[in-house]
Amino acid sequence: MTAPLFPSLAAPTDDTAVRFGDRTLTYRELAHIAGGIAARLRDCRRVAVWATPTLETALGAVGALLAGVPAVPINPKIGERELAHIVSDSTPDAVLAAPGDDLPGELANLPRIDLPGESSTSDRPAEPDAEAPALIVYTSGTTGAPKGVVLPRRAIASTLDALEDAWQWTSADTVVHGLPLFHVHGLILGILGPLRRGGTAWHLGKFSLDALTDALAGGGTMMFGVPTMYHRIAEEVGSRPALAEALRAARLLVSGSAALPVHDQERIFSATGQRVVERYGMTETLMNTSVRADGERKPGTVGLPLGGVELRIVDESGTPIETWDGETVGEVQVRGTNLFTEYLNRPDATAEAFAADDAGGDRWFRTGDMAVRDGDGYVKIVGRKGTDIIKSGGYKIGAGEIENALLEHPGVAEAAVTGEPDDDLGERIVAWVVPAGERPGDAELVDHVARLLTPHKRPRVVRFLDALPRNDMGKIMKRSLHA
């Protein structure tokens, strides 16, 4: 018999399971309501979930998982073309939404199931096999139409259990966050993670420093966030004693989905004594590495491979790099129980995403992320292959290192670094800067980077912007900069 994905729903108690603002459900209430949703989905092959940051989204996702019906979370801000592609590609039998939600275009034409509906105490469907699809999460589509990443139940359980060990995560923890619920970070880690542990998921609805302060002061023990959230904290924490105290009292602060600038990490540490824990994952792999709760916290690194994850860094020929010197850059490849099954309807893309293992073992997933490892095995992500790796003057240079250096300058609020063609260097380094107050001089920033790093890593061009283009998770969309 397959072990349940949510043991606390199989034997529910009156402990708080989820909280959205003033709306809370105990495990007993969640089991009854989600059980009713599961009963209504018995005849569905696949469902879409209109993933607003609400209790209804959590109910829809849990109900679908209890029913063993793969769910497709949909971004409420999605554009018409992307929505049409996702609906035609995933062909859901119905859409789950809160009563009164106005569904756009293709979703409005599907059979609709309003949430939560009637509760149920009837027998729950048998626990599906560990390899059964649980969620189909669509990638951002930066290199073409979004691909549907099929995540099996095995990958969700494996990742959450590995994080239980790395973060010493228990049923006594209350996770506080305000993340979107159509991505891995907010939905799987931020909602399903606490439910698998038997703890509490406390969603802020919309992230704000006031709401975060109240939640952490009101019993929250862990915070999950993205770098844009931690940047706001770093900007304000020195002048907000209540926020600093709430963060200081938290058991763990976790950042992911993009690199956390070292400058922000240091400002938060200075005000609170807390080192933010960074982890590294992606839609196809869920979580790969993390700094451990009981381990050394090295700002700028994403820690060590999690349990069940094998990780290697390879050079351009695909040969593993055995030198852990913190300097030698290569592509991260991973394999393990945390990986996705396939890209829906895309066997070509699935095959292309994997590198064969010479020894005849499981294939390695090509992440496209470039990294180095230090002597302790800690991984540091330096950028995306082809986007954040700049080949200039015979050197292979990671954009992230230069971005962190720029952010140490008091005149820089935000920074992004890219490469562009150069007849002499091959590529020249371009710094895109949002100034903090009065605009610093170009030469001043160039000299600042050359002093902190090495001269060949200095920007050759500096361009100033009012804001950097970002997606819903706070990641900088670098292709939009050159456009």
ZADRENMAR-910245 format. One record per residue: x, y, z of N, C-alpha, C, O in turn; residue in one letter. Coordinates in steps of 0.1 Angstrom, whole numbers, plus 5000, padded with zeros to 4 digits. Example, Ala and Ser with C-alpha at 12.3 -4.5 7.8 and 13.67 -1.06 7.14 Angstrom:
513249435078512349555078513249675078514249675085a;512849785071513749895071512950005079513450115080s;
***
This chain:
500849885000500050005000500950125000501850135008m;500550224991501350354990501050435002499950455006t;502150495008501950585020501250715016501550765005a;500450765024499650885020500651005019501551025026p;500251095009501051215007500851305019501751385023l;499651305026499351395037498851305049497651285051f;499851245057499351165068498451235077497551175083p;498551365079497751435089496351455084495451485092s;496051435071494651435066494051295067492851285068l;494951195068494451055069493951035084493050955086a;494551105093494151095107494051235113494851275121a;493051315109492951455112492751485126492051415134p;493251605130493051655144492451795143492151845132t;492351855155491851995155492952105155492652215158d;494152065151495252155150494952245137494352195128d;495452365137495252455125496152405114497352375115t;495552385102496252335090496552455081497752475078a;495652535078495852655069495252775074494152775081v;495852895071495353015075495553115063496653135059r;494453185059494553285049493853415055492653415056f;494653505060494053625067493353575079493953515088g;492053605080491253565092490553435090489853385099d;490753365078490153245075491053125079492153115074r;490653035087491452925091490652795090489452795091t;491352685088490752555088491652465096492952465095l;491052375105491752275112492052155102491452155091t;492852065106493051945098491751865096491451805086y;490951865107489651795106488751855095488151795087r;488651995096487852065086488352055072487652035063e;489752065071490352055058490051915052489851905040l;490151815060489951675055488551655050488351595039a;487551715057486151695053485951775040485251725031h;486351905039486151985028486851935015486251925005i;488151905017488951855006488451725001488451684989a;487951645011487351515007486051524999485851454989g;485251635001484151664993484551704979483851664969g;485551784978486051824965486551694957486351684945i;487351614964487851494958486751404952486851354941a;485651394960484451314955483851374942483451294934a;483951504941483351564929484251554917483851574905r;485551514919486451504908486751354903487551334895l;485951264909486251124906486251094891486951004886r;485451154883485351124869486251214860486151204848d;487051304866487951384859489251324856489751254864c;489751354844491051304841492151394845493251364848r;491851534844492751634847491951764850490851784844r;492351854859491651974862492552094862493752084866v;492052214859492752334861492352394874491152384878a;493252474880492952544893493252694891494352724888v;492252774892492352914891493052964904492452984914w;494452984903495252984914495453124920496553184919a;494353184925494453314932495053284946495153174951t;495653394953496253374966495253364977495153444986p;494353254976493253244985493153104991493753004986t;492253085001492052955007491452864996491752744997l;490652914987490052824977491052754969490852634965e;492152824965493252754957493852644965494052534959t;494152664978494652554986493652434987494152324986a;492452464988491452354989491352284975491252154975l;491352354964491352294951492552194949492352084944g;493752244952494952164950494952044959495251934954a;494552054972494551944981493451844977493651724977v;492251894973491151804969491551724956491251604956g;492251794947492651714935493751614938493651504933a;494651644947495651544952494951424959495451314957l;493951454967493251344974492551254964492451134966l;492051314953491351244943492251164934491851084926a;493551204934494451144925494351194910494651134901g;493751324909493551384896494651494895494651584903v;495451484884496451594882495851734881494851744874p;496451824888495951964887496952054880498152034881a;496352154872497152244865496852384871495852444868v;497752434879497552574885497752684874498652674866p;496752774874496752884864496953014870496353054880i;497953094865498253224870497053314867496653334855n;496453384877495353474875495653594866494753654861p;496953624864497353734856497753694842498353774834k;497453574838497953514826497353584814496253634814i;498153594803497653654791496853564782496953434784g;496153614773495153534765495853424757495453314757e;496953454750497653364742498253244750498153134746r;498853284761499453174770498353094776498552964777e;497253154780496153074786495652974775495352854778l;495453024763494852934752495852814750495352704748a;497152844750498052734748498052634760497952514757h;497952674772497952584784496652504783496752384786i;495552564781494252484781494252384769493852274771v;494752424757494752324746495752214748495552104744s;496852254755497952154757497552054768497751934767d;496952104779496652014791495251954790494951864798s;494352014782492951964781492251924794491851814795t;492152014803491451984816489951954814489352014805p;489451874822488051834821487151944828485951954826d;487752014837487052114845487952214851489252194850a;487452334856488252424862487752454876486452464878v;488552454886488252474900488452624903489552674900l;487452694909487652834912486752874924485852794927a;486952984930486153034940484853094934484953144923a;483753084941482453144936482753294934483253364942p;482253344922482353484919483653514911483753624906g;484653424910485753454902485353464888484653384882d;485853564881485553594867486653524859487853574859d;486353414852487353334845487453384831486353414824l;488653404825488853454812488753344801488953224804p;488453394789488653314777488453164778487253124780g;489453094775489352944774488852884786488152774786e;489152934798488752874811487152884812486552794818l;486652994808485253024809484352924802483252904805a;484952854792484252754784484352614790483652524785n;485052594800485152464807484052444817483552544823l;483752324820482852294831483452354844484652334846p;482652414852483252484864482752424877481652384878r;483752404886483452354899483752464909484952494911i;482752514915482952624925483452564939482952454943d;484352624945484952574958484452664969484252784968l;484152594981484552454984483552354981483852234979p;482252394980481252294978480852214991481252265002g;480252104990479852025002481051945008481851895000e;481051945021482051855028481651715026480451685023s;482551625029482251485027483051405038484251435041s;482451305043483051215052483151075046483550975052t;482851065033482850935026484250885024485250965026s;484450765021485750705020486550775009485950804998d;487750805012488650875002489150774992489250654995r;489350814979489950724970491250664975491950734983p;491650554970492850484974494050574970493950644960a;495050574978496250664975496850614962497150494960e;497050714952497650674940499050624941499750644951p;499550564931500950514930501850634931501550744927d;503050614936504050724938504450794925504750914925a;504350714914504750774901503550844894503750904883e;502350844900501250904893501451054893501951114902a;500951124882501151264881500251334892499151294895p;500851434898500251514909499851654904498751694905a;500851714898500651854893501251864879502251804876l;500751954871501351994859501552144859500552224858i;502752184861503152324863503852374850504852314846v;503252484844503852534832504952624834504952714843y;506052604827507252694828506952834822505852854816t;507852924825507553064821507553084806507153194802s;508152994799508053014784509053114779508753184769g;510253134785511153234781511853194767512353284761t;511853074764512453034751511352964742511752874735t;510153004742509052954734507852934742507752984753g;506852864737505652834744505852764757506752674757a;505152794768505352724780505252574779504352524772p;506052504786505952354787505352314799505652364810k;504552214799503852154810504752054817504951944812g;505252084829506151994837505251904845504551944854v;505351774842504551674849505351634862506351564861v;504751664873505451634886504651514893503551534896l;505351404895504751294901504651314916505351394922p;503851234923503651244937505051214944505351264955r;505751124938507051084943507951204945508751214955r;507951294935508851404935508451504947509351554954a;507151524948506751614959507151554973507651624981i;506851434975507151364988508651364990509051405002a;509451334980510851324982511451464986512251474995s;511051564979511551704981511151754995512051795003t;509851734999509451785012510051705023510351765034l;510351575021510951495032512451535033513051535044d;513151565022514551605022514651745029515651765036a;513651835027513651955034513351945049513752025057l;512551845053512351815067513651795074513851845085e;514551715067515851695073516751815073517351845083d;516851885061517751995060517352115069518152185074a;516052135070515552255078515052215092514552305099w;515152095096514652045109513152085110512752145120q;512452065099511052105098510152005105510151885102w;509252055114508451965122506952015122506652125116t;506151945128504751975129504552105138503452165138s;505552135146505452255154505652385146505452495152a;506052375134506352495126505152555119504252485114d;505052685119504052765111504852835100505652925103t;504552805088505252875076504452995072503252985069v;505153105072504453235068505053275054506253275052v;504153305045504553355032503453425025502253415029h;503753505014502853565006503153544991502953634983g;503553414988503953384975502753344966501753294971l;502953354953501953314943501753164945502653084948p;500453114942500152974944500052894930499452794930l;500652954920500752884907502152834904502352794893f;503052854913504452804911504752704922504052684932h;505952634920506452534930506652594943506252534953v;507252714944507652774957506452794966506452754977h;505452874961504352904969503452784972502952764983g;503152704962502152594963502752474970502252424980l;503852424964504352294969505052314982504852244992i;506052414983506752434995505952505005505952465017l;505252605001504552695011503152645016502752685027g;502452565008501152505013501252355015500952305026i;501752285005501752135007502852095017502651995023l;503952175018504952135027504552135041504652035048g;503952245046503352235060502352125062502352065073p;501552105052500451995054501151855055500651775062l;502151835047502851705048503551685062503551575067r;504051795068504651795081503651795092503951755103r;502351825089501451835100501451965108500851975118g;502052065102502152195108501152295102500052245097g;501452425102500452525097501052605085502152645086t;500252625075500552715064499752845066498552845066a;500452955068499853085070500253175058501353225057w;499253195049499453275037498953415040497853435045h;499753515036499453655039498453715029497953825031l;498053645019497253695008498053784999498253744988g;498453895004499453984996500554015006500354055017k;501754005001502954035009502954175013502854265005f;503154205026503454335031504354325044504254215051s;505054425047505954415059505154415071505454355081l;504054485071503154495083502554355086502554305097d;502054295075501454155076502454055081502153965089a;503654065075504753975079505053985093505253885100l;505254115098505554135112504554075121504854015131t;503254095118502154045126502153895127501953835137d;502353835115502353685114503453625122503253525129a;504653675120505853615127505753645142506153565150l;505153765146504953785160503853705166503753695178a;502953655157501753585161501953435161500953365161g;503153385160503353245161504053185149504353065149g;504353265138505053205127506453175131507153245138g;506953065126508353015129509253015117510453025119t;508653015105509453005093508853105083507653125082m;509753175075509253255065509853205052511053185051m;509053195041509453165028509253295019508253355020f;510353335012510253455004511153444992511953354991g;510953544983511853564971512753684974512453764982v;513853704966514753814969514053954968514454044976p;513053974960512354104960511754134974511754244978t;511254034980510654054994511754075004511654165012m;512854005003513954025012514654165010515154225019y;514554214997515154344995514254455002514854545007h;512954435001512154525009512354525024512354625030r;512554405029512954385043514254455046514354535056i;515254435037516554495040516554645040517254715047a;515654705031515554845030514854905043515155015047e;514054825049513154885060513554835074513254905084e;514254725075514354655088515154735098514954735110v;516054815093516854895102516155015109516555055120g;514955045103514155155109512855105115511955195119s;512654975115511354925120511654815131511854705128r;511754865143512054775154511154655155511654545158p;509854665153508954555154509254445144509154325146a;509554495131509954395121511154325124511254205123l;512254395129513454335133513254235144513854125143a;512454265153512254175165511554045160511853935164e;510554065151509753945146510653855138510653735139a;511553915129512453835122513553765131513853655128l;513953835141514953785150514353655157515153565160r;513053655160512453555167512153435159511853325164a;512153445145511753335136512853225137514053255139a;512353105135513352995136514152985123515352955123r;513553015112514253005099513653105089512453115087l;514553175082514153255070514753195058515953165057l;513853165048514353095036514053175024512953235022v;515053185015514853255002515153164991515953074991s;514353184980514553104968513953164956513453274957g;513953094945513453134932514353224924514253234912s;515353284930516353364924517453384934517253364946a;518553434930519753464939519453574948518953684944a;519753564961519553674971520853754971521953694974l;520853884967522053964968522753954981522053974992p;524053944982524753934994524554065002524554065014v;524454174995524254305002523054305010523054355022h;521954255005520654245013520754145024520254175035d;521454035022521653935032522454005044522053975056q;523454075041524254145052523454245059523654255072e;522654325052521754425059520754355069520554405080r;520154245065519254175073519954115085519454125096i;521154065083521954005094522354105104522254085116f;522754225099523154335108522054375117522254415129s;520754375112519654425120519054325128518354355138a;519154195125518354085132519253975137518853905146t;520553965133521353855137520953725130521453615133g;519953735120519553615113520253605099520253705092q;520753485096521253465083520153395075519653295079r;519753445063518753385055519353265049520453265043v;518553155049518953025043518553035028517353055025v;519453005020519152995005519052855001519852765005e;518152834992518052694986517952714971517752824966r;518052604963518052604949517252494943517352374947y;516352534934515452434928514952494915515252614912g;514152424908513452464896512152384894512052274901m;511352424885510052344883510252204880509652114886t;511252174872511452034867512051944878511951824878e;512752004888513551924897513051944912513551874921t;512052034914511752074927513052124934513852194928l;513352074946514552134953515752044951515651914952m;516852104948518152034946519152044958519751954962n;519252174962520252194973519652294983518652364980t;520252294995519952405005521052415015521752315018s;521152535020521952555032521152485044519952505045v;521752415052521152335063520852435075521652525077r;519852405082519552485094520652465104520952565112a;521252355105522352325115523652335109524652295115d;523752385096525052395090525552535089524952635093g;526752555083527352685081526552755070526252705060e;526252885073525552965063526453065056526953155062r;526653035044527653115036526853195026526253145016k;526753325029525953415020526453405005527653395002p;525453394996525753384982525853234977525953214965g;525753144986525653004982524352944985523552994993t;524052834978522752764980522952634987522052544986v;524052614993524252495002524652374995525352374985g;524252265001524652124996523552044990522352084993l;523751944982522751864977521851804988522351764998p;520551804985519651744995519651594994520151534985l;519051535004518951385004518151334992517151394989g;518651234986517951184974518351244961517851214950g;519251354962519651424950521151404947521951424956v;521451364935522851364930523051484922522251514913e;524151554924524451674917525851674911526851634919l;526051714899527351724894527451854885526451904881r;528651914884528852024875529751984864530851924866i;529352014852530051964840530552074831530052184831v;531652054824532252154815531452144801530452074800d;531952224792531252234779531152104771530252084763e;532052014774532051884767531151784775531051664770s;530651814786529851724794530651644804530151554811g;531951674806532851604815532651664829532751784831t;532451584839532251634853533551714857534651664855p;533351824864534351904870534651854884533751864892i;535851804886536151744899536851844908537051824920e;537251964903537952064911536952154918536152224911t;536852144931535952234939536852344944537252344956w;536952444936537852564939537052694941537652794944d;535752684939534952804940535152904928534653014928g;535852854917536152934906535752874893535352944883e;535852744892535652674879534152654876533452584884t;533752724865532252734862531852614853532552584844v;530752564856530152454847528652454849528052524857g;527952364841526552354842526152254852526752144854e;525152284860524652194870523752094863522852124855v;524051964867523151854862522751774875523551754884q;521551724875521051654887520251534883519751524872v;520151434892519251324891518851274905519551304914r;517751214905517251164918515751154918515051174908g;515251134930513751114932512951244931511751234931t;513651354931512951484930512551524916511951634915n;512951454906512751494892511351474887510651384891l;511051564877509751544870509751424861510751354860f;508651394856508451274847508751304833509451234826t;508051414828508151454814507551594812506951644821e;507851644800507151764795505851714788505951634779y;504751754792503451704787503451724771503651834766l;503151614764503051614750504351654742504251694731n;505451654749506751704743507851594745508851624752r;507751484739508751384741510151434735511151394741p;510151514725511351574720512051664730513251644733d;511251754737511851834747512251764759513351794765a;511551654762511951574774513251504771514151504780t;513451444760514651374756515851474756516951444761a;515651594751516651694750517151744763518251794765e;516251744773516551794786517551704794518051754805a;517751584790518551494798519851454790519851444778f;520851434798522151384793522251244798521951204809a;522751154789522951014792524050994802524951074803a;523950884810524950854819525850744813525350644808d;527150774812528050684806528050544812528350444805d;527750534825527750404832526450334830526350224836a;525550384823524250314820523250334831522250264831g;523450434840522450454851521450554847521250574835g;520750614856519650714853520350834847521450864849d;519450894838519951014831520051134840519351144850r;520951224836521151354843520351464837520351474824w;519551534845518851654839519751774838520451804847f;519751834826520551954823519752074828518752104822r;520152134839519452244844519552374837518652454837t;520652394830520952514823521452624832521752734828g;521652584845522152684855523652654856524152544856d;524452764857525852754858526252784872525752874879m;527252714877527652714891529052684893529752634884a;529552704906530852664910530552594924529552614930v;531552514928531552454942532752484949533852494943r;532652514962533852544970534352414976533852314974d;535452434984536052314990535252234999535552115001g;534152295005533252225013532052165006531252095012d;532052174992530952124984529752214983528852174976g;529852334989528752424987528652474973529652504966y;527452484968527152524954526852674954526052724962v;527452744944527052884942526652904927527452874918k;525352944926524852964912525353094907525253194914i;525953094895526553224889525653274878525953384873v;524653194873523853244863523253134854523453014856g;522453184844521853084834522753074823523453164818r;522852954817523652924806523153004794521953004791k;524053084788523653164776523153294779523053384771g;522753314792522153444796523053514806523353634805t;523553444816524253494827525753464827526553504836d;526153384817527553354815528153434804527653424792i;529053524807529653614797531053574793531853554802i;531253554781532653514776533353634770533053674759k;534153694779534753824775536353814777536853784787s;537053844766538453844766539053714770540153714775g;538453604767538953474770538553424783538853304787g;537853504791537353464804535853424804535153474796y;535553324812534153294814533653354827534153314838k;532753454827532453534838530953524842530053534833i;530653504854529253484859528753624862529353704869g;527553654857526853784859526553814874526653924879a;526253704881525753724895526853784904526553864913g;528153744902529253804910529353954908529554024918e;529153994896529254144893528054214898528154324903i;526854154897525654214903525854234918525454344923e;526354134925526554154939527554264942527354344952n;528554274934529554384936528954524934529154614942a;528154534924527454664921526554704932526454814936l;525854604938524854634949525554674962524854724971l;526854654963527554704974527854854973528254914983e;527654914962527855054960526555134965525455094962h;526755234974525655304980524655374970523555404973p;525155394958524355464948523555364939522955404930g;523555234942522955134934521755064942522055014953v;520555084937519455014944519254874938518954784946a;519254864925519154734918520154724907520554824901e;520454604903521454584892521254454885520854354891a;521454454872521554334864522654344855523054454851a;523254234852524454234843524254134831523754024833v;524454184819524354094807525654114799526454194802t;525654034788526754054778526154094765524954054762g;526954164757526554194743527754184734528854194739e;527554154721528654134712529654244712529354364713p;530954204711532054304711533054254701533554134703d;533454334692534454284681535754244687536454154682d;536154314698537454284704537454174714538254084714d;536454184724536354094735535553974733535653884741l;534853974722533853864720532453904726531553914719g;532453934739531353994746531854094755532854084762e;531154204757531454304767530354304778529254264775r;530754334790529954334801529154454802529654564802i;527754444803526854554804526154554818525654454821v;526254664825525554684838524354764836524354874831a;523154714840521954784840521654814855521454734863w;521454944858521454994871520255084874519955174866v;519555054885518555144891519255214902519555154912v;519355344901520155424911519355434924518155444924p;520055444935519455474948519655624950520755664955a;518755704947518855854949519655914937519355874925g;520655994940521356064929522155964921522855874926e;522155974908522755874899524255884900524855994898r;524955774903526455774903527055774889526355744880p;528255814888528955824875529255684870529455594878g;529255674857529655544851531055494855531155374859d;531955584854533355544858533455504873534255414876a;532655574881532655534895532255394897532855324905e;531255344890530755214892531755114886531955004891l;532255144874533255054868534455034877534854924879v;534955144883536155134892535755054904536654984910d;534555074909534055004921534154854919534654774928h;533654804908533654664905535054614903535454504908v;535854684895537254644893538054634906538954544907a;537754714916538454714929538054594937538854534943r;536754564937536254444945536554314938536754214946l;536554304925536754174918538054184912539054194918l;538054164899539354184891539054264879537854274875t;539954334873539754424862538954374850538154444844p;539154244847538454194835537054164838536254134828h;536554174850535154164853534354294854533254294858k;535054404851534454534852533454554841533754504830r;532354624843531454654832532154744821532854834825p;531854724809532354814798531354924795531655024789r;530054894798528954984795528054984808527754884813v;527555104811526555114822525355184817525455294811v;524155124819522955184815522055194827521855104835r;521355314828520555334840519055324836518655364825f;518255264845516855244843516055284855516655304866l;514755314854513955344865513555214873513355224885d;513455104866513154974872513654864863513754884851a;513954744869514254634861513054544858512154534867l;512954494846511754404843511854274851512854204851p;510754244858510654114866509454044863508454094859r;509453904865508253824864507553814878507953884887n;506553724878505753714891506553674903506253704914d;507653594901508453544912509653644915510453604923m;509653754909510753854912512053834904512953904906g;512053734895513253714886513353824876512353854870k;514553874874514853974864514753904850515353804847i;513953964841513853914827514853984819514654084813m;516053924818517153984811517054004796517554094790k;516253904790516053924776515254054773515454104762r;514454094782513654214780514554344781514254444775s;515654334788516554444789517154494775517054614772l;517554394767518154434754517054464744517254544735h;515854414747514754454738514254594740513354644733a;
***
